[in-house]
Amino acid sequence: MFKYQLRPEIRKQLKDPDGFEKGLNAVFLGLTVCMAGVALMLILYFNKPEHVLHPTWILLLGFAIAGYGEYKKFRCK
């Protein structure tokens, strides 16, 4: 979904620049999933307030994806 490329001077400083890019892509994907969950919660807040916490699993999934991306970035530095 996302495709980010690092500048050449930053790529030279990293141990595994391709893995770092994949980790960066995973972080942004996870944050996008989290924001989609928040938007769904906002919609539910006005339509069905008693069901507002049901999409919490979407937030947890997004944070898990972002955490995996951060771990991958850390390993590739």
C-alpha positions in Angstrom: 0.0 0.0 0.0 2.8 2.4 0.9 6.1 2.6 -0.9 8.8 4.8 0.7 12.3 5.1 -0.5 15.3 6.3 1.5 17.7 9.0 0.3 21.0 7.6 -0.9 23.0 9.2 2.0 20.8 7.5 4.5 20.9 4.2 2.7 24.7 4.1 3.0 24.5 4.4 6.8 22.2 1.4 7.3 23.2 -2.2 7.6 20.1 -3.5 5.7 18.4 -0.5 3.9 15.8 -2.7 2.1 14.7 -4.3 5.4 14.5 -0.8 7.0 12.2 0.4 4.2 10.0 -2.7 4.7 9.8 -1.8 8.4 9.0 1.8 7.7 6.2 0.6 5.3 4.8 -1.6 8.0 4.8 1.2 10.6 2.8 3.5 8.3 0.4 0.7 7.4 -0.1 -0.1 11.1 -0.8 3.6 11.9 -3.3 3.7 9.0 -5.1 0.7 10.4 -5.2 2.3 13.8 -6.6 5.5 12.4 -9.3 3.6 10.5 -10.3 2.0 13.8 -10.5 5.4 15.5 -12.6 6.7 12.6 -14.9 3.7 13.0 -15.2 4.4 16.7 -16.1 8.0 16.0 -18.9 6.9 13.6 -20.2 4.4 16.2 -20.0 7.0 18.9 -22.7 9.1 17.2 -24.8 6.2 15.8 -24.6 3.5 18.4 -22.8 4.7 21.6 -23.2 1.3 23.3 -21.1 -0.4 20.6 -18.2 2.1 20.5 -15.6 -0.2 22.0 -16.3 -3.1 19.7 -13.6 -2.2 17.1 -10.9 -2.2 19.7 -9.4 -5.2 18.0 -8.7 -3.1 15.0 -6.6 -0.7 17.1 -4.7 -3.7 18.6 -4.1 -5.1 15.2 -2.8 -1.7 14.0 -0.5 -1.4 17.0 0.8 -4.9 16.5 1.7 -4.2 12.8 3.3 -0.9 13.8 5.3 -2.7 16.6 6.5 -5.3 14.1 7.6 -2.5 11.8 9.5 -0.8 14.5 11.2 -4.1 15.5 12.2 -4.6 11.9 13.6 -1.1 11.6 15.6 -1.6 14.8 17.1 -4.9 13.5 18.1 -3.3 10.2 19.9 -0.3 11.6 
